[in-house]
Amino acid sequence: MAEKLFSDPDGTEEEILAATYRALTEHGYTGLTIQRIGETFEKSPSLIYHHYDDKDDVVLACLAFMLDAFEESVVGKEVERPREELERFVAWVTDATASAEQEEFVSLLTELRSQAAHDAAYRRHFTRSDRVFERYLETVIEAGVEQGVFRECEPAAVAATVVTLLAGVMLRQSTTDDDVWLADVGEELDHYLTQRVYR
């Protein structure tokens, strides 16, 4: 989780990003200002302007830092248990018993993703983000096919389908008052994977 990622920042820039994440979780994107980031930053707030031009510059850097950390954690890693990895990835979004911290993180990502509708920089970030997660799932699915635990399929198409569905789940979770639909969606996604991917 992001809290763990930002728990031990290395150097001033990472400290700024950690402060940005804390301010985002407290105030959301619309309530975020450089001043509020400065209030959670243990050094002089003027250092923020030394490294970043404005609020969006530092928020995008924060998003990129989190995405880079995920990408670095999976690139080149051998996939030993493809089904477990795929199920864990799906469950992170479809689990109805998610922690308050996880729900807060999902809501924050949804709020930030909405900026991409009218801001090219956010659009570029979330385009890259989708591609990173799709490549990760492609690797997992390809490993499962090679190990004989997954059916022959089109890994890129399956990965794109899963990422798109999970993005929709995150949007609905963050913008509606109930989750009575979540178990059904998780079950239907499992049916899809059973028919399309799992042996």
C-alpha positions in Angstrom: 0.0 0.0 0.0 1.0 3.6 -0.5 1.3 4.3 3.2 4.1 1.8 3.4 5.8 3.1 0.3 5.9 6.6 1.8 6.8 5.6 5.3 10.6 6.0 5.0 11.3 8.7 2.3 14.8 8.9 1.0 15.9 12.5 0.5 14.0 15.8 0.1 12.1 15.0 -3.1 10.7 11.8 -1.6 9.8 13.7 1.6 7.9 16.2 -0.5 6.1 13.3 -2.3 5.2 11.7 1.1 3.9 15.0 2.3 1.9 15.4 -0.9 0.3 11.9 -0.4 -0.6 12.7 3.2 -2.1 16.1 2.2 -4.0 14.4 -0.7 -5.5 11.7 1.7 -6.5 14.5 4.1 -7.9 17.1 1.7 -8.5 15.3 -1.6 -7.4 16.8 -4.9 -9.8 19.7 -4.9 -8.8 20.8 -1.4 -5.1 20.4 -2.0 -2.8 23.4 -2.1 1.0 23.8 -1.9 0.4 25.4 1.5 -1.4 22.3 2.7 1.4 20.1 1.4 3.8 22.4 3.3 1.9 21.9 6.5 2.7 18.2 6.4 6.3 18.7 5.2 8.9 18.8 8.0 11.3 21.1 6.1 10.8 24.6 4.7 7.7 24.7 2.4 9.7 26.9 0.0 11.6 23.7 -1.0 8.5 22.4 -2.7 8.7 25.3 -5.2 12.4 24.6 -5.7 11.5 21.1 -7.0 8.1 21.5 -8.5 6.2 24.2 -10.4 2.8 23.9 -8.9 0.2 21.5 -7.3 -0.3 19.4 -10.4 3.4 19.0 -11.0 3.9 17.5 -7.5 0.8 15.4 -7.7 1.8 13.9 -11.0 5.3 13.2 -9.6 3.6 11.5 -6.6 1.6 9.3 -8.9 4.6 8.5 -11.1 6.6 7.5 -7.9 3.9 5.0 -6.9 3.6 3.6 -10.4 7.4 3.3 -10.8 7.6 1.4 -7.4 4.9 -1.1 -8.6 6.6 -1.5 -12.0 10.0 -2.1 -10.4 8.6 -4.7 -8.0 7.3 -6.8 -10.9 9.7 -6.3 -13.8 11.9 -9.3 -14.3 10.2 -11.2 -11.4 9.5 -14.9 -12.1 5.8 -15.7 -11.8 5.8 -18.9 -9.8 2.0 -19.1 -9.1 0.2 -17.4 -11.9 -3.3 -18.1 -10.7 -2.6 -16.9 -7.2 -1.1 -13.7 -8.6 -4.0 -13.0 -10.9 -6.6 -13.8 -8.2 -4.8 -11.5 -5.8 -4.7 -8.7 -8.3 -8.4 -9.0 -8.9 -9.3 -9.4 -5.3 -7.5 -6.2 -4.3 -10.3 -4.3 -6.1 -13.3 -6.6 -5.7 -12.9 -7.6 -2.1 -15.9 -6.3 -0.2 -13.9 -6.4 3.1 -11.3 -3.9 2.0 -9.7 -1.7 4.7 -10.6 1.9 5.2 -7.1 2.8 4.0 -7.6 0.9 0.8 -11.1 2.5 0.2 -9.5 5.9 0.7 -6.7 5.1 -1.7 -9.2 3.9 -4.4 -11.3 7.1 -4.0 -8.2 9.2 -4.3 -7.1 7.5 -7.5 -10.6 7.9 -8.9 -10.6 11.6 -8.1 -7.2 12.0 -9.7 -8.1 10.0 -12.7 -11.1 12.3 -13.4 -8.6 15.1 -14.0 -7.5 13.2 -17.2 -10.8 14.1 -18.8 -9.5 17.7 -19.4 -5.8 17.6 -18.5 -3.3 16.1 -21.0 -0.7 15.4 -18.3 -3.0 13.4 -16.2 -4.3 11.6 -19.3 -0.7 10.6 -20.2 -0.1 9.3 -16.6 -3.2 7.2 -16.6 -2.6 5.9 -20.1 0.8 4.8 -18.9 -0.7 3.4 -15.7 -3.1 1.2 -17.6 -0.4 -0.1 -19.8 1.8 -1.0 -16.8 -0.9 -3.0 -15.2 -1.8 -4.6 -18.5 1.8 -5.6 -19.2 2.0 -7.1 -15.7 -1.2 -9.1 -16.2 0.1 -10.2 -19.7 3.2 -11.5 -18.0 1.2 -13.4 -15.4 -1.1 -14.9 -18.0 1.8 -15.9 -20.3 3.5 -17.6 -17.4 0.3 -19.5 -16.6 0.0 -20.7 -20.3 3.6 -21.8 -20.3 3.2 -23.7 -17.1 0.0 -25.4 -18.4 -2.2 -24.0 -15.6 -3.9 -21.5 -18.0 -5.7 -22.1 -21.3 -4.3 -20.9 -24.6 -5.7 -17.4 -24.9 -4.9 -13.8 -26.0 -3.0 -12.5 -22.9 -3.1 -8.8 -24.1 -6.9 -9.0 -24.7 -7.6 -10.6 -21.4 -5.3 -8.2 -19.5 -7.0 -5.2 -21.1 -10.5 -6.6 -20.3 -9.6 -7.2 -16.6 -7.9 -3.8 -16.2 -10.9 -2.0 -17.8 -13.4 -3.9 -15.7 -11.5 -3.2 -12.5 -11.2 0.5 -13.4 -15.0 0.6 -13.6 -15.3 -1.2 -10.3 -13.1 1.5 -8.7 -15.1 4.3 -10.2 -18.4 2.8 -9.0 -17.0 2.1 -5.5 -15.9 5.7 -5.2 -19.0 7.4 -6.5 -21.9 5.4 -5.1 -23.3 4.7 -1.6 -23.5 0.9 -1.6 -21.5 -2.1 -2.7 -24.3 -4.7 -2.9 -23.4 -5.2 -6.5 -19.7 -5.9 -5.8 -20.0 -9.6 -5.0 -21.9 -10.2 -8.2 -19.4 -8.4 -10.3 -16.5 -10.3 -8.6 -18.4 -13.6 -9.2 -19.0 -12.8 -12.9 -15.3 -11.8 -13.4 -14.3 -15.2 -11.9 -16.7 -16.9 -14.3 -15.0 -15.1 -17.2 -11.5 -16.1 -16.0 -12.7 -19.7 -15.4 -14.0 -19.9 -19.0 -11.3 -17.9 -20.7 -8.2 -18.5 -18.7 -8.1 -21.1 -16.0 -7.7 -24.8 -16.7 
